[in-house]
Amino acid sequence: MSIFNFAFSPMPPQCEALRAEVRAFLQANGRDWTAASRAQSWDGFDPEFSRKVGAHGWIGMTWPKRYGGGERSALERHVVLEEMLVAGAPVSLHWIADRQSGPLLLRFGTERQRREILPAIARGTLCFCIGMSEPDAGSDVANIRTRAVRTETGWRVTGTKLWTTNAHRAHYMIGLFRTSGAPADRQRGLSQFLVDMTVPGITVRPLPDLAGREHFNEVTFDGALLPSDSLLGQESEGWSQTLAELALERSGPERFLSSIQALIELIRIKAAAASDEDRATIGRLVAQLMTLRRMSLSVAGMLEAKQTPALEAAVVKDLGTGFEQALPETVQSLLGLELDRDHGTELERAMAHLVRMAPAYSLRGGTREILRGIIARGLGLR
Amino acid sequence: MNDTQQILREMVERLFADHVNPPLLAQAEQGIWPGALWRLVEQQGLTRPRVPEEQGGLGCGWDDAFIIVRAAGYHGLPIPLPETIAASWLLSQAGLTSPDGPLTLGGAHPEDRLRLAPGNQGWRLSGTAHRVPWGRAAGSVVLVLGETGNLRIAHAACAGAKIEPGTNLAGEPRDRLSFTDHPVAVAPWPAAFADNPVRTIGAMLRSAQIAGALANALDRSITYANDRYQFGRPIAKQQAVQHDLARLAAEAAAVEVAAETAFLAAERGDPDLLVAAAKIHAGLAVPQATGIAHQVHGAIGFTLEHPLQWATRRLMSWRNEFGGDRQWSVILGRRILDLGADRFWPYLAAQ
């Protein structure tokens, strides 16, 4: 009868010990983090921190032990992620590899790639980027024009990727390239590749974002030569492989906690004296946060049960990004802040960052419009 | 949901779908008590799921009660079934006898002024309870009185009270009951649901009913959008309509999750915070969701002839009954501010 399945996923008992362990770690390592640095959240980049997280076994937690994983549950992973995000930990280096690229390699990589790369990801030393978008292929991913052409020793890649987060720091890219056909063939003829970013013929040009930070890039492939085993999974199956990957990207706590520091700091400054309007604002925000967390945990429970909750993930991301996008605006409006680009108190600098980042929340990882299209299909409207 | 719950859900859905229809709803709104429907529901034991079996109830949990209350909301059941489920539970918790027939709840309205006094033969109740659901139809009302830490449950027969009829926007009775030296059974309230158990449990019921009614409005809107042709194709093929319905579906799903979570917390005995979250979420979702449902239905959905209004008029009322999102947000916000910036997350994560 219900269109969606958001069954209650109780936290296994081992989660609470893990949560305490993660909190103690964050307390010890986060002493110098300011509100402004915490607000960077999963965009914060810190190689030393990522190595420490890896040393605790909190990257690749669900992967097999023989590949450096921890064989733990999706719910345990959820606990680590949400604690990291609430603490504003700088997880950007390992984030994409932990969430998407590692699981993808686990499914489609060669045994050699799994043995070599997955343990390094789990140690927190490898940074990945995702080469999907292009100048003419944003939400319309199937319009990809970057080509990989077979050579005697492998593949020759020519074309341009755009909006590629962390490409300037990444050791590897998971790239989606056209191996046959033309853009008119849509998703037919697309294949996924593991790209070593150090091979000659790859140029990375940063594109500063609204908040003035460099994490976006334009990546140009000028006949870059890739070895034959860089093809991931089946040739021409890149589209369906990508869709499976996107489901992993859409339901985690990062889809509603991106701007959580705004709420934490609001509670901090209103704790001593608050009006009913302050209380009501905080109450509304917390109510939404609680529900989103429950929904996200449901999806984690389904992933754990080896289900593919693509529709539920789209719902969580649509609602969650709406929440995290409205949150900085709500706080800024309640406090009546006039923000300076470069100066201010810790709170003001955090808010200046979040207000400028917020437009990205409903774009990255599938736009709101794409998500609503997915939900509408699930409702039987398309 | 386990197998027993699946069976309960199918049974309840079939029963309500077979017996609740627009003519019955219209008659009930005219003030005709649907006695046959009540007897059917009572015979199935659905009015007392939370009363122990040895006291004549089903001995079910709140998670089971959620299924019944949500379905009552989906079908707009024109009888005080949620209220009776809650009232019979309150009585059994307080060690008071729970009579058969429809029961209701009082003492949670901000304007209520009620006082107990010892009389010659037991306690006497005086004062007024406002907006009592189905006050005119219920045999008795379960009220909460007193301050936090010293709460009492009073069980008052409605016969002998002065009843001034009122209704909500859907025509459901919301009556004013005035008592003068009215004999009542009284018992101290055990600690769970500490603040005001009637308000908390009432808000919990309404959030589940809202989840049901939102699902009804969504189902009707999807069907209508697929059936209604304009510009030579179903309006469901219009991207603007698809995206609105996706929003409605997401909001309805969130309210359902929030409400179910509150019932699960009630099963554990400490639902206050999660009931607040559920009622806030429901209150915020209702105007958006009913707005979309009516927009998709166009002019026909705005007429009393069309069944959409059986859901949406209830939604418009239920969102503010037993506290609206504003009142519950202040309560939740105060609780969070008391915890402070460094302790609120650990508290939420432990829920």
Interface residues (C-beta under 8 A of the other chain):
Chain A: M1 S2 I3 F4 F6 A7 F8 R19 R23 E82 E83 V86 I264 E265 I267 R268 K270 A271 A274 D276 D278 R279 A280 T281 I282 G283 R284 V286 A287 Q288 L289 M290 T291 L292 R293 R294 M295 S298 V315 D318 L319 E369 L371 R372 G373 I375 A376 G378 L379 G380 L381 R382
Chain B: M1 R9 E13 A215 L218 I222 A225 N226 A236 K237 Q239 V241 Q242 H243 L245 A246 R247 A249 A250 E251 A253 A254 E256 V257 A258 E260 T261 L264 L273 L274 A276 A277 A278 I280 H281 L284 D325 R326 W328 S329 V330 I331 L332 G333 R334 I336 L337 G340 A341 F344 W345 P346 L348 A349 Q351
